[in-house]
Amino acid sequence: MRPVETGVMAAKDMAFRPVAAPFWSRLSPRTLKVLLFVVCLVPLARLFVLGFSHGLGANPIEFVTRSLGTWTLSFLLITLAITPLRRFTGQGQWLRYRRMLGLFAFFYGMLHLTTYLWLDQFFDWGDILKDIYKRPFITFGMTAFLLLVPLAVTSNDRSVRALKRNWARLHKLVYPAAILAVLHYYWLVKLDVTQPVIYASVLSLLLGLRVWWWWQKRVPAAKAGNAVAPALASRGRQG
Ligand code: HEM
């Protein structure tokens, strides 16, 4: 019998037991993409389930419009979170999912706009134009959506190749689109602005990180430029 030794061994074993890898790390990137695709459809499926079970409340059109709007904004922010995730974890695999998440933002945005045009305005284009012109929150929402259109259209590999460096420049439109989307939300809320302020804070953090990284990259480059310039000048004088 070796009770003490057994106890010690057990403690040691526990101390050095490798941390179990999360189950998704054993899935192929393709399977993960399919899984993510299905997960991204859950908010839409939820609306169908609620619709068929009379769970959309007293004003179903408002419920559906608002839910789709919330998911458009959430997908926009999730898409913007991919670059920070890649940088903080050092894992480039996050980038594999960015395009799909961005397209889901556009997809939910399109459904959100369609509910407004169809179920809210009955395609009365005169009223719709008046709304866009007169109600700032609709103006912001519309502009945000229009900015997303070229991004969705050029999200394929062919466009990436054809546009070369301009592709990345064009896709920076996602930043003003996200800002306008948050303003759209802030403007439509009449009393409790907690939710839009939370979205605005998350967006500020995501954009702030980018400004910080851009600044970090600029400062050493400027310093290197300052160091090289006198050296070149003195070489010029010597030469
Ligand atoms: C990127 C584009 C857009 C985003 C991210 C977005 C996001 C949102 C969000 C977060 C809400 C509030 C949801 C809530 O109250 O919980 C909302 C509501 C709404 N949005 Fe949008 N939206 C966008 C574009 C548009 C467009 C293009 C229109 C119409 C032209 C529109 C019309 C509306 C309307 C009518 C409401 C409901 C207002 C109310 O019930 O008081 N949105 N949207």
Boltz pocket constraint, residues with backbone or C-beta under 6 A from the ligand:
constraints:
  - pocket:
      binder: B
      contacts: [[A, 62], [A, 65], [A, 66], [A, 67], [A, 68], [A, 69], [A, 70], [A, 71], [A, 72], [A, 73], [A, 76], [A, 109], [A, 112], [A, 113], [A, 116], [A, 120], [A, 137], [A, 138], [A, 140], [A, 141], [A, 142], [A, 143], [A, 144], [A, 145], [A, 148], [A, 177], [A, 181], [A, 184], [A, 185], [A, 188]]
      max_distance: 6.0
